Amino acid sequence: MSNERVSKHNYYLDIAQTVAERATCMRRHFGAIIVKDDVIVSTGYNGAPRGRQNCTDINFCIRDKLQIPRGERYEMCRSVHAEANAIIAAPRDRMLGATLYMVCVNPADSSLYSGTNSCMMCKRQIINAGIETVIVRDTKDEYRIIPVSSWIEDDDSLSGKFGY
């Protein structure tokens, strides 16, 4: 038995990965948590809005049915993204300067998706929420630390770089 403690970032990423287990998307399971001052402010996972049937309930994904590629036509998706759900659930004053931890899991085999990022819509919400840093898990022990200020300076809505 190892006496080595898990790093703080991996601790929060492990929690975000557990949150992703609640996701109801058939393509990808995202989990997000917002942390400030070493306190979890809110959690979110991707799934249909409250009261609507989830893709897992109706047993199909409209984006798959319409053969929409990843990163396109998010308005056709039934899900609210994990980051958006975490932001909706958090008080504004607790998001200012906070960190959002995010994990993406393949629902077919529970493997991690490496290299994922927030979509353009979620980036805008994260910026407006006042979140300072986003940390995204790539492997069980590796992650990327993204300063939200870089999304402001490198405005992908002007450059055509979508970052999916």
Backbone as ProteinMPNN parsed JSONL, in Angstrom:
{"seq_chain_A": "MSNERVSKHNYYLDIAQTVAERATCMRRHFGAIIVKDDVIVSTGYNGAPRGRQNCTDINFCIRDKLQIPRGERYEMCRSVHAEANAIIAAPRDRMLGATLYMVCVNPADSSLYSGTNSCMMCKRQIINAGIETVIVRDTKDEYRIIPVSSWIEDDDSLSGKFGY", "coords_chain_A": {"N_chain_A": [[0.845, -1.181, 0.0], [0.612, 2.151, -0.896], [1.875, 5.167, 0.514], [1.637, 7.555, -0.648], [-0.06, 10.488, -1.342], [-2.81, 11.362, -3.455], [-2.555, 13.896, -5.932], [-3.798, 17.259, -5.519], [-5.079, 18.332, -7.796], [-5.639, 15.957, -9.246], [-7.279, 14.72, -7.42], [-9.595, 16.373, -7.474], [-10.192, 16.03, -10.179], [-10.758, 13.296, -10.186], [-13.167, 13.359, -8.781], [-14.723, 14.853, -10.588], [-14.75, 12.999, -12.633], [-16.282, 10.985, -11.492], [-18.688, 12.379, -11.306], [-19.275, 12.49, -14.013], [-20.345, 9.996, -14.437], [-23.035, 10.249, -14.145], [-23.933, 11.305, -16.494], [-26.004, 11.444, -19.435], [-25.704, 11.33, -22.122], [-25.223, 9.67, -25.216], [-22.944, 9.654, -26.685], [-20.656, 10.846, -25.407], [-19.482, 11.134, -22.076], [-19.407, 13.731, -19.935], [-18.039, 15.279, -17.073], [-18.065, 17.894, -14.731], [-16.665, 20.063, -12.303], [-16.803, 22.89, -10.186], [-14.471, 24.653, -8.354], [-13.539, 26.576, -5.576], [-11.367, 28.218, -3.383], [-10.576, 25.786, -2.289], [-12.969, 24.441, -1.968], [-15.721, 22.633, -3.119], [-17.87, 24.09, -5.307], [-19.942, 23.651, -7.162], [-21.389, 21.065, -9.241], [-21.588, 19.43, -12.454], [-23.009, 17.632, -15.185], [-23.368, 16.25, -18.508], [-26.529, 16.255, -20.01], [-30.038, 15.974, -20.848], [-32.237, 18.862, -20.545], [-33.897, 19.569, -17.412], [-36.767, 17.619, -16.823], [-37.116, 16.908, -19.483], [-36.833, 14.106, -21.731], [-33.946, 12.069, -21.652], [-31.287, 11.189, -23.943], [-30.486, 8.594, -23.413], [-32.849, 7.624, -22.383], [-34.638, 7.651, -24.529], [-33.299, 6.122, -26.256], [-31.738, 6.866, -28.498], [-29.541, 9.052, -30.312], [-29.993, 12.173, -31.573], [-28.128, 13.612, -33.039], [-26.41, 11.594, -33.924], [-28.246, 10.162, -35.459], [-28.769, 12.012, -37.474], [-26.308, 12.094, -38.566], [-24.368, 14.01, -37.784], [-21.244, 15.469, -37.533], [-18.768, 15.361, -34.869], [-18.345, 18.295, -32.935], [-19.868, 19.993, -34.431], [-22.941, 21.759, -35.083], [-24.184, 22.042, -32.459], [-26.576, 22.986, -31.511], [-28.437, 21.132, -32.181], [-28.233, 19.141, -30.359], [-29.562, 17.361, -27.572], [-28.617, 17.689, -25.051], [-27.612, 19.623, -22.178], [-24.515, 21.03, -21.65], [-21.851, 19.805, -19.517], [-20.198, 21.759, -18.295], [-21.825, 24.032, -18.51], [-24.035, 23.215, -16.963], [-22.789, 23.051, -14.439], [-22.129, 25.737, -14.069], [-24.675, 26.938, -14.07], [-25.65, 25.96, -11.672], [-24.15, 27.248, -9.751], [-23.43, 29.932, -7.459], [-22.777, 33.258, -8.533], [-20.767, 34.839, -7.198], [-19.152, 32.882, -6.108], [-17.965, 31.765, -8.273], [-16.194, 33.562, -9.351], [-12.875, 33.827, -10.046], [-12.54, 31.117, -9.681], [-11.786, 27.573, -10.227], [-12.45, 25.332, -12.847], [-12.877, 21.945, -13.153], [-12.636, 19.3, -15.465], [-13.707, 16.294, -17.04], [-13.778, 13.846, -19.612], [-15.411, 10.98, -20.676], [-15.565, 7.897, -22.415], [-18.586, 6.444, -23.074], [-18.95, 3.834, -23.93], [-16.784, 2.187, -23.153], [-15.701, 3.222, -20.862], [-13.243, 4.492, -21.036], [-10.882, 7.215, -20.974], [-11.242, 10.25, -22.767], [-8.755, 11.823, -24.391], [-7.385, 15.099, -24.798], [-9.677, 16.641, -25.008], [-11.793, 19.564, -24.978], [-13.523, 22.538, -23.952], [-16.483, 23.501, -25.708], [-17.155, 26.199, -28.035], [-19.409, 27.653, -27.127], [-19.561, 26.941, -24.41], [-17.072, 27.881, -23.581], [-17.505, 30.641, -23.753], [-19.437, 30.955, -21.745], [-17.973, 30.153, -19.503], [-15.994, 32.139, -19.46], [-17.628, 34.445, -18.997], [-18.668, 33.75, -16.512], [-16.602, 34.241, -14.838], [-14.719, 32.413, -14.138], [-11.442, 31.362, -13.544], [-9.527, 29.399, -14.254], [-9.275, 26.398, -16.16], [-9.125, 22.956, -15.832], [-8.315, 20.061, -17.46], [-8.689, 16.627, -17.719], [-6.518, 14.287, -19.226], [-5.307, 11.749, -19.089], [-5.301, 9.165, -16.571], [-3.449, 10.26, -14.767], [-2.501, 12.551, -15.97], [-3.033, 15.917, -16.994], [-4.314, 18.986, -18.387], [-3.681, 22.392, -17.778], [-5.513, 25.187, -18.223], [-5.432, 28.555, -18.667], [-8.124, 30.717, -18.42], [-7.954, 33.249, -19.416], [-6.474, 32.931, -21.731], [-8.35, 32.109, -23.576], [-9.715, 34.412, -23.966], [-7.807, 36.125, -25.053], [-7.059, 34.649, -27.35], [-9.285, 34.611, -29.421], [-11.357, 32.369, -30.512], [-13.718, 32.575, -31.908], [-13.332, 34.466, -33.807], [-11.249, 33.564, -35.299], [-11.8, 31.138, -36.467], [-10.866, 28.8, -35.392], [-11.942, 26.11, -33.692], [-11.489, 24.437, -31.474], [-12.381, 21.884, -30.542]], "CA_chain_A": [[0.0, 0.0, 0.0], [1.406, 3.368, -1.024], [1.527, 6.267, 1.413], [1.621, 8.778, -1.436], [-1.398, 11.068, -1.54], [-3.147, 11.821, -4.79], [-2.417, 15.351, -6.015], [-5.061, 17.993, -5.367], [-5.752, 18.398, -9.098], [-6.192, 14.644, -9.577], [-8.388, 14.51, -6.479], [-10.782, 17.028, -8.028], [-10.5, 15.373, -11.454], [-11.427, 12.036, -9.848], [-14.55, 13.699, -8.442], [-15.383, 15.209, -11.861], [-14.955, 11.753, -13.376], [-17.435, 10.342, -10.865], [-19.857, 13.159, -11.732], [-19.553, 12.095, -15.404], [-21.121, 8.761, -14.428], [-24.454, 10.631, -14.192], [-24.238, 11.815, -17.827], [-26.983, 10.644, -20.17], [-25.377, 11.406, -23.541], [-24.801, 8.38, -25.736], [-21.656, 9.816, -27.362], [-19.576, 11.154, -24.467], [-19.9, 11.506, -20.725], [-18.598, 14.799, -19.352], [-18.293, 15.697, -15.704], [-17.37, 19.138, -14.404], [-16.887, 20.629, -10.97], [-16.221, 24.21, -9.963], [-13.834, 24.677, -7.034], [-12.943, 27.845, -5.159], [-10.854, 28.192, -2.007], [-10.531, 24.39, -1.882], [-14.323, 23.993, -1.674], [-16.512, 22.369, -4.325], [-18.972, 25.047, -5.407], [-21.039, 22.994, -7.874], [-21.039, 20.0, -10.17], [-22.462, 19.344, -13.616], [-22.754, 16.589, -16.184], [-24.165, 16.515, -19.7], [-27.794, 15.549, -20.101], [-31.164, 16.788, -21.295], [-32.769, 19.775, -19.529], [-34.818, 18.975, -16.435], [-38.112, 17.325, -17.293], [-37.092, 16.323, -20.826], [-36.231, 12.781, -21.794], [-32.541, 11.978, -22.044], [-31.004, 10.289, -25.07], [-30.469, 7.233, -22.895], [-34.249, 7.224, -22.168], [-35.296, 7.435, -25.823], [-32.42, 5.152, -26.931], [-31.062, 7.322, -29.703], [-28.94, 10.382, -30.32], [-30.436, 12.855, -32.785], [-26.942, 13.988, -33.815], [-25.988, 10.376, -34.624], [-29.28, 9.851, -36.456], [-28.594, 12.949, -38.583], [-24.907, 11.966, -38.973], [-23.694, 15.284, -37.549], [-19.908, 15.209, -36.976], [-18.386, 15.961, -33.586], [-17.924, 19.689, -33.02], [-20.756, 20.77, -35.302], [-24.395, 21.805, -34.878], [-24.541, 21.733, -31.076], [-27.973, 23.348, -31.247], [-29.238, 19.933, -32.42], [-28.016, 18.219, -29.243], [-30.565, 17.435, -26.505], [-27.956, 17.867, -23.756], [-26.942, 20.798, -21.638], [-23.15, 20.572, -21.398], [-21.458, 19.684, -18.113], [-19.717, 23.057, -17.807], [-22.993, 24.907, -18.384], [-24.809, 22.785, -15.796], [-22.066, 23.45, -13.231], [-22.258, 27.195, -13.952], [-26.067, 27.222, -13.708], [-25.86, 25.561, -10.281], [-23.22, 27.947, -8.849], [-23.622, 31.376, -7.268], [-21.776, 34.047, -9.279], [-19.634, 35.273, -6.379], [-18.274, 31.741, -5.842], [-17.278, 31.39, -9.512], [-15.162, 34.55, -9.651], [-11.544, 33.349, -9.682], [-12.586, 29.678, -9.394], [-11.243, 26.602, -11.181], [-13.384, 24.312, -13.324], [-12.228, 20.673, -13.483], [-13.483, 18.606, -16.422], [-13.288, 14.979, -17.513], [-14.629, 13.272, -20.652], [-15.305, 9.527, -20.655], [-16.259, 7.164, -23.468], [-19.596, 5.618, -22.394], [-18.884, 2.443, -24.396], [-15.795, 1.371, -22.446], [-15.23, 3.997, -19.694], [-11.902, 5.048, -21.238], [-10.825, 8.673, -20.99], [-10.959, 10.936, -24.021], [-7.64, 12.753, -24.238], [-7.38, 16.253, -25.69], [-10.964, 17.333, -25.112], [-11.817, 20.966, -24.563], [-14.866, 23.106, -23.951], [-16.943, 24.033, -26.988], [-17.159, 27.667, -28.083], [-20.489, 28.173, -26.287], [-19.172, 26.777, -23.009], [-15.974, 28.818, -23.317], [-18.091, 31.968, -23.501], [-20.083, 30.924, -20.436], [-16.897, 30.095, -18.497], [-15.425, 33.492, -19.417], [-18.574, 35.353, -18.351], [-18.86, 33.352, -15.118], [-15.472, 34.726, -14.052], [-13.841, 31.295, -13.789], [-10.075, 31.755, -13.882], [-8.72, 28.304, -14.78], [-9.94, 25.135, -16.486], [-8.184, 21.835, -15.803], [-8.937, 18.975, -18.207], [-7.968, 15.352, -17.595], [-6.192, 13.569, -20.456], [-5.126, 10.363, -18.661], [-5.55, 9.051, -15.122], [-2.542, 11.105, -14.004], [-2.086, 13.742, -16.728], [-4.079, 16.898, -17.236], [-3.89, 20.293, -18.917], [-4.148, 23.569, -17.045], [-5.805, 26.206, -19.225], [-5.878, 29.839, -18.117], [-9.267, 31.21, -19.193], [-7.508, 34.466, -20.112], [-5.994, 32.569, -23.069], [-9.522, 32.051, -24.445], [-10.075, 35.802, -24.27], [-6.765, 36.639, -25.952], [-7.128, 33.891, -28.599], [-10.727, 34.557, -29.639], [-11.612, 31.392, -31.576], [-14.899, 32.95, -32.695], [-12.861, 35.31, -34.893], [-10.194, 32.91, -36.076], [-12.261, 29.902, -37.095], [-10.346, 27.639, -34.65], [-13.05, 25.783, -32.811], [-10.975, 23.857, -30.242], [-13.129, 20.74, -30.036]], "C_chain_A": [[0.888, 1.243, 0.0], [0.92, 4.435, -0.045], [1.438, 7.594, 0.673], [0.181, 9.241, -1.667], [-1.59, 11.465, -2.992], [-3.011, 13.35, -4.801], [-3.788, 16.014, -5.908], [-5.809, 18.059, -6.693], [-6.372, 17.05, -9.459], [-7.322, 14.249, -8.632], [-9.666, 15.118, -7.05], [-11.173, 16.432, -9.381], [-11.168, 14.018, -11.225], [-12.899, 12.29, -9.508], [-15.325, 14.061, -9.705], [-15.665, 13.951, -12.683], [-16.126, 10.965, -12.79], [-18.722, 11.058, -11.255], [-20.258, 12.763, -13.156], [-20.371, 10.808, -15.479], [-22.621, 9.027, -14.457], [-24.881, 11.09, -15.589], [-25.168, 10.866, -18.579], [-26.809, 10.741, -21.685], [-24.889, 10.038, -23.999], [-23.43, 8.441, -26.398], [-20.496, 9.958, -26.384], [-20.172, 11.536, -23.118], [-18.909, 12.532, -20.18], [-19.024, 15.025, -17.909], [-17.475, 16.944, -15.44], [-17.669, 19.507, -12.96], [-16.196, 21.99, -10.919], [-15.73, 24.242, -8.523], [-13.275, 26.063, -6.773], [-12.544, 27.738, -3.695], [-10.901, 26.78, -1.429], [-11.891, 23.846, -1.435], [-15.047, 23.766, -3.0], [-17.75, 23.255, -4.289], [-20.182, 24.4, -6.086], [-20.488, 21.894, -8.763], [-21.99, 20.046, -11.353], [-22.046, 18.203, -14.519], [-23.655, 16.868, -17.374], [-25.391, 15.612, -19.742], [-28.894, 16.509, -20.512], [-31.621, 17.734, -20.178], [-33.777, 19.066, -18.625], [-36.211, 18.794, -17.046], [-38.176, 16.741, -18.699], [-36.461, 14.944, -20.774], [-34.78, 12.88, -22.261], [-32.396, 11.058, -23.243], [-31.002, 8.842, -24.61], [-31.887, 6.724, -22.616], [-34.942, 6.884, -23.485], [-34.476, 6.51, -26.731], [-31.93, 5.58, -28.306], [-30.539, 8.733, -29.5], [-29.333, 11.037, -31.643], [-29.253, 13.25, -33.658], [-26.379, 12.778, -34.57], [-26.961, 10.053, -35.754], [-29.137, 10.738, -37.694], [-27.163, 12.955, -39.123], [-24.153, 13.299, -38.886], [-22.335, 14.997, -36.921], [-19.694, 15.912, -35.632], [-17.939, 17.397, -33.824], [-18.808, 20.562, -33.893], [-22.199, 20.697, -34.806], [-24.834, 21.438, -33.456], [-25.978, 22.097, -30.744], [-28.907, 22.155, -31.479], [-29.146, 18.923, -31.267], [-29.087, 18.433, -28.169], [-29.943, 17.839, -25.166], [-27.563, 19.303, -23.456], [-25.558, 20.3, -21.252], [-22.813, 20.626, -19.911], [-21.015, 21.022, -17.526], [-20.886, 24.01, -17.569], [-23.83, 24.518, -17.175], [-24.119, 23.155, -14.489], [-22.2, 24.958, -13.003], [-23.664, 27.574, -13.501], [-26.299, 26.978, -12.224], [-25.039, 26.367, -9.27], [-23.6, 29.414, -8.666], [-22.464, 32.156, -7.908], [-20.563, 34.4, -8.423], [-18.673, 34.136, -6.06], [-17.548, 31.273, -7.092], [-16.135, 32.345, -9.841], [-13.81, 34.067, -9.136], [-11.459, 31.86, -9.418], [-11.889, 28.865, -10.486], [-12.341, 25.623, -11.549], [-12.564, 23.093, -13.732], [-13.178, 19.893, -14.384], [-12.846, 17.3, -16.888], [-14.286, 14.517, -18.568], [-14.342, 11.771, -20.749], [-16.105, 8.941, -21.815], [-17.287, 6.256, -22.793], [-19.532, 4.143, -22.788], [-17.941, 1.589, -23.561], [-15.18, 2.063, -21.225], [-13.799, 4.5, -19.822], [-11.987, 6.574, -21.274], [-10.577, 9.17, -22.408], [-9.869, 11.962, -23.737], [-7.812, 13.917, -25.205], [-8.7, 16.965, -25.829], [-10.839, 18.755, -24.586], [-13.268, 21.406, -24.535], [-15.215, 23.598, -25.349], [-16.961, 25.565, -26.905], [-18.229, 28.266, -27.168], [-20.122, 28.077, -24.81], [-18.007, 27.684, -22.645], [-16.524, 30.2, -22.991], [-18.75, 32.027, -22.131], [-19.044, 30.917, -19.313], [-16.254, 31.477, -18.342], [-16.349, 34.422, -18.644], [-18.818, 35.013, -16.89], [-17.729, 33.859, -14.227], [-14.555, 33.618, -13.576], [-12.452, 31.609, -14.341], [-9.28, 30.677, -14.616], [-9.61, 27.109, -15.087], [-8.857, 24.063, -16.512], [-8.898, 20.623, -16.391], [-8.075, 17.719, -18.107], [-7.748, 14.74, -18.972], [-5.978, 12.071, -20.2], [-5.38, 10.334, -17.159], [-4.681, 10.007, -14.304], [-2.138, 12.398, -14.701], [-3.279, 14.637, -17.035], [-3.46, 18.16, -17.806], [-4.489, 21.386, -18.056], [-4.29, 24.697, -18.059], [-6.224, 27.496, -18.528], [-6.999, 30.388, -19.011], [-8.903, 32.485, -19.945], [-7.002, 34.155, -21.516], [-7.152, 32.462, -24.059], [-10.001, 33.456, -24.818], [-9.098, 36.361, -25.288], [-6.807, 35.959, -27.318], [-8.601, 33.62, -28.887], [-11.042, 33.643, -30.824], [-12.851, 31.718, -32.408], [-14.525, 33.871, -33.854], [-11.921, 34.572, -35.83], [-10.653, 31.659, -36.812], [-11.682, 28.656, -36.459], [-11.367, 27.29, -33.589], [-12.646, 25.064, -31.549], [-11.737, 22.671, -29.692], [-12.217, 19.553, -29.898]], "O_chain_A": [[1.808, 1.358, 0.81], [-0.279, 4.585, 0.191], [1.193, 8.635, 1.282], [-0.671, 8.479, -2.126], [-0.641, 11.856, -3.672], [-3.311, 14.015, -3.809], [-4.812, 15.387, -6.179], [-7.024, 17.869, -6.731], [-7.51, 17.001, -9.927], [-8.228, 13.514, -9.025], [-10.701, 14.454, -7.103], [-12.36, 16.34, -9.695], [-12.053, 13.632, -11.989], [-13.773, 11.519, -9.906], [-16.463, 13.625, -9.876], [-16.696, 13.855, -13.348], [-16.881, 10.341, -13.535], [-19.739, 10.411, -11.507], [-21.447, 12.706, -13.471], [-21.026, 10.556, -16.491], [-23.4, 8.124, -14.762], [-26.076, 11.249, -15.84], [-25.127, 9.65, -18.388], [-27.666, 10.287, -22.442], [-24.215, 9.332, -23.249], [-22.816, 7.404, -26.648], [-19.478, 9.277, -26.512], [-21.221, 12.174, -23.037], [-17.729, 12.237, -19.99], [-20.207, 14.968, -17.573], [-16.327, 17.045, -15.871], [-18.773, 19.294, -12.461], [-15.148, 22.2, -11.529], [-16.465, 23.907, -7.593], [-12.62, 26.655, -7.632], [-13.302, 27.226, -2.871], [-11.217, 26.584, -0.255], [-11.965, 22.916, -0.632], [-14.99, 24.608, -3.896], [-18.565, 23.18, -3.37], [-21.315, 24.578, -5.639], [-19.283, 21.805, -9.004], [-23.071, 20.631, -11.269], [-20.868, 17.856, -14.601], [-24.607, 17.641, -17.262], [-25.312, 14.399, -19.544], [-28.694, 17.724, -20.521], [-31.417, 17.443, -19.0], [-34.42, 18.095, -19.025], [-36.75, 19.692, -17.692], [-39.184, 16.141, -19.072], [-35.657, 14.647, -19.89], [-34.443, 13.668, -23.144], [-33.277, 10.246, -23.524], [-31.464, 7.958, -25.331], [-32.109, 5.513, -22.611], [-35.736, 5.946, -23.552], [-34.906, 6.163, -27.831], [-31.731, 4.74, -29.184], [-31.014, 9.49, -28.654], [-29.035, 10.507, -32.713], [-29.356, 13.229, -34.884], [-25.927, 12.906, -35.708], [-26.55, 9.714, -36.864], [-29.352, 10.287, -38.819], [-26.841, 13.725, -40.028], [-23.403, 13.664, -39.791], [-22.27, 14.345, -35.879], [-20.345, 16.907, -35.312], [-17.24, 17.684, -34.796], [-18.525, 21.746, -34.074], [-22.618, 19.713, -34.196], [-25.741, 20.627, -33.269], [-26.541, 21.565, -29.787], [-30.049, 22.171, -31.021], [-29.911, 17.959, -31.223], [-29.47, 19.57, -27.893], [-30.647, 18.277, -24.257], [-27.232, 20.082, -24.349], [-25.431, 19.263, -20.6], [-23.409, 21.389, -19.15], [-21.397, 21.381, -16.413], [-20.933, 24.708, -16.556], [-24.289, 25.388, -16.436], [-24.787, 23.533, -13.526], [-22.364, 25.402, -11.867], [-23.826, 28.44, -12.641], [-27.058, 27.706, -11.586], [-25.208, 26.194, -8.063], [-24.044, 30.065, -9.612], [-21.308, 31.741, -7.822], [-19.432, 34.269, -8.889], [-17.502, 34.383, -5.771], [-16.617, 30.472, -7.001], [-15.199, 31.964, -10.545], [-13.62, 33.916, -7.929], [-10.418, 31.374, -8.976], [-11.465, 29.394, -11.513], [-13.074, 25.14, -10.686], [-11.66, 23.198, -14.56], [-14.377, 19.823, -14.116], [-11.637, 17.208, -17.099], [-15.487, 14.76, -18.447], [-13.194, 11.35, -20.885], [-17.184, 9.429, -22.151], [-16.908, 5.38, -22.016], [-20.015, 3.289, -22.045], [-18.229, 0.425, -23.283], [-14.242, 1.54, -20.624], [-13.197, 4.897, -18.824], [-13.039, 7.142, -21.57], [-9.797, 8.58, -23.155], [-10.058, 12.866, -22.924], [-8.327, 13.738, -26.308], [-8.837, 17.827, -26.697], [-9.909, 19.094, -23.855], [-14.142, 20.708, -25.048], [-14.343, 24.057, -26.087], [-16.8, 26.14, -25.829], [-17.983, 29.274, -26.506], [-20.345, 29.018, -24.048], [-17.95, 28.202, -21.53], [-16.058, 30.854, -22.057], [-18.637, 33.032, -21.43], [-19.213, 31.592, -18.297], [-16.003, 31.928, -17.225], [-15.903, 35.115, -17.73], [-19.144, 35.9, -16.101], [-17.873, 33.904, -13.005], [-13.706, 33.839, -12.712], [-12.315, 32.067, -15.475], [-8.464, 30.981, -15.487], [-10.575, 26.838, -14.372], [-7.809, 24.237, -17.133], [-9.945, 20.205, -15.897], [-6.875, 17.755, -18.379], [-8.669, 14.678, -19.787], [-6.411, 11.232, -20.99], [-5.646, 11.37, -16.551], [-5.117, 10.511, -13.269], [-1.499, 13.254, -14.089], [-4.384, 14.163, -17.299], [-2.251, 18.376, -17.722], [-5.652, 21.317, -17.656], [-3.311, 25.113, -18.679], [-7.261, 27.53, -17.866], [-6.826, 30.504, -20.225], [-9.478, 32.772, -20.995], [-7.083, 35.004, -22.403], [-6.965, 32.696, -25.253], [-10.619, 33.652, -25.864], [-9.499, 36.991, -26.266], [-6.613, 36.618, -28.339], [-9.1, 32.525, -28.626], [-11.003, 34.066, -31.979], [-13.011, 31.184, -33.505], [-15.312, 34.041, -34.785], [-11.809, 34.91, -37.008], [-9.95, 31.174, -37.699], [-11.963, 27.55, -36.921], [-11.628, 28.084, -32.686], [-13.422, 25.078, -30.594], [-11.744, 22.463, -28.478], [-12.657, 18.481, -29.484]]}, "name": "protein", "num_of_chains": 1, "seq": "MSNERVSKHNYYLDIAQTVAERATCMRRHFGAIIVKDDVIVSTGYNGAPRGRQNCTDINFCIRDKLQIPRGERYEMCRSVHAEANAIIAAPRDRMLGATLYMVCVNPADSSLYSGTNSCMMCKRQIINAGIETVIVRDTKDEYRIIPVSSWIEDDDSLSGKFGY"}
